[in-house]
Structures are given as C-alpha cells and as structure tokens.
Amino acid sequence: MDALGASSSDPKTALMLQVRQEAAITNARQLIEKLNEHCFDKCIPKPGASLSKGEETCFTQCMEKYMGAWNAVSRQYIGRLQKEQAAAGLSGGL
C-alpha cells in the first residue's frame, strides 16, 4: 500500500501520484525562477566571479522572505482547496 492507501498497482492511483509529483517539480522550478527574477536582479547588479558579503546577505534575506511568502500562499491555497473539496463532498451526499 502507498501513502494514499491504495495498492501501487492501481493505475488511477499511480497516475494521480505522478501528476502530483510533476506538479511539485513544476512549483519548485517556478520558485527558483522567481527567486532568480526578483532576488538576483535586486541584489546582484553586476555579476562577477564571486559575491560580495553585501550581495550574499541581500540575496539570502530576499530569498528567505520570498520563500516565506511563497509557503504562506501555498498553505492558504491548499487549505482553501481542502475546504472546497470537503464542502463539495458534504453537499454531494445530501
């Protein structure tokens, strides 16, 4: 049995798991792209062979703030989806 409570030989469960994994990879890529877009451009005006201490501090702080915001939005989004799914399940049975 897998984490979803179904056997791994169940094609529907396997497909759902694959879609979730691909979505997670896509989200990670988007996060990295946004970090580069916002933090790199903001903190490293003239890229060179190495980062200055100020650039490193700026990038680290920007990255931590951006990731914190990303995580907060993700938690709220997932919570909302779960509430909507629960409401749809309850109303569907009435």
C-alpha positions as CSV (number, residue, x, y, z in Angstrom):
1,M,0.0,0.0,0.0
2,D,1.2,3.5,-0.7
3,A,0.6,6.8,1.2
4,L,-2.8,7.2,-0.5
5,G,-4.0,3.9,1.0
6,A,-4.2,2.1,-2.3
7,S,-2.0,-0.5,-3.9
8,S,0.7,0.8,-6.1
9,S,-0.6,-1.5,-8.9
10,D,-3.8,0.7,-9.1
11,P,-3.3,2.7,-12.4
12,K,-5.5,5.6,-11.3
13,T,-3.6,6.0,-8.0
14,A,-0.3,5.7,-9.8
15,L,-1.3,8.4,-12.3
16,M,-2.5,10.7,-9.6
17,L,0.8,10.3,-7.7
18,Q,2.7,11.0,-10.9
19,V,0.7,14.2,-11.6
20,R,1.3,15.4,-8.0
21,Q,5.0,14.7,-8.3
22,E,5.2,16.6,-11.6
23,A,3.2,19.5,-10.1
24,A,5.6,19.7,-7.2
25,I,8.6,19.8,-9.6
26,T,6.9,22.5,-11.7
27,N,6.3,24.5,-8.5
28,A,9.9,24.1,-7.4
29,R,11.1,25.3,-10.8
30,Q,8.7,28.3,-10.7
31,L,10.0,29.2,-7.2
32,I,13.6,29.1,-8.4
33,E,12.8,31.2,-11.5
34,K,11.0,33.8,-9.3
35,L,13.9,33.9,-6.8
36,N,16.3,34.5,-9.7
37,E,14.0,37.1,-11.3
38,H,13.4,39.0,-8.1
39,C,16.3,38.4,-5.7
40,F,19.2,38.0,-8.2
41,D,18.3,41.1,-10.1
42,K,17.7,43.1,-6.9
43,C,20.8,42.1,-5.0
44,I,23.5,41.4,-7.7
45,P,23.6,44.4,-10.1
46,K,27.0,43.4,-11.6
47,P,27.6,39.6,-11.5
48,G,31.2,38.6,-11.2
49,A,33.3,35.6,-10.2
50,S,32.1,35.8,-6.6
51,L,29.5,37.5,-4.4
52,S,30.4,40.3,-2.1
53,K,29.3,40.0,1.6
54,G,26.6,42.6,1.0
55,E,25.3,40.8,-2.1
56,E,25.3,37.5,-0.2
57,T,23.4,39.0,2.7
58,C,20.9,40.7,0.4
59,F,20.3,37.6,-1.6
60,T,19.9,35.4,1.5
61,Q,17.4,37.8,3.1
62,C,15.4,38.3,-0.1
63,M,15.3,34.5,-0.7
64,E,14.1,33.8,2.9
65,K,11.4,36.5,2.6
66,Y,10.3,35.3,-0.8
67,M,10.2,31.6,0.2
68,G,8.3,32.5,3.4
69,A,5.7,34.4,1.3
70,W,5.5,31.5,-1.2
71,N,5.0,29.0,1.6
72,A,2.3,31.1,3.3
73,V,0.4,31.5,0.0
74,S,0.8,27.8,-0.7
75,R,-0.6,26.8,2.7
76,Q,-3.6,29.1,2.3
77,Y,-4.3,27.8,-1.2
78,I,-4.1,24.2,-0.1
79,G,-6.3,24.9,2.9
80,R,-8.9,26.6,0.6
81,L,-8.8,23.6,-1.8
82,Q,-9.3,21.2,1.0
83,K,-12.2,23.2,2.4
84,E,-13.8,23.3,-1.0
85,Q,-13.3,19.6,-1.6
86,A,-14.8,18.8,1.8
87,A,-17.8,21.1,1.2
88,A,-18.3,19.5,-2.3
89,G,-18.2,16.1,-0.7
90,L,-20.7,17.0,2.0
91,S,-23.1,18.8,-0.3
92,G,-22.8,16.0,-2.9
93,G,-24.0,13.5,-0.3
94,L,-27.1,15.5,0.8
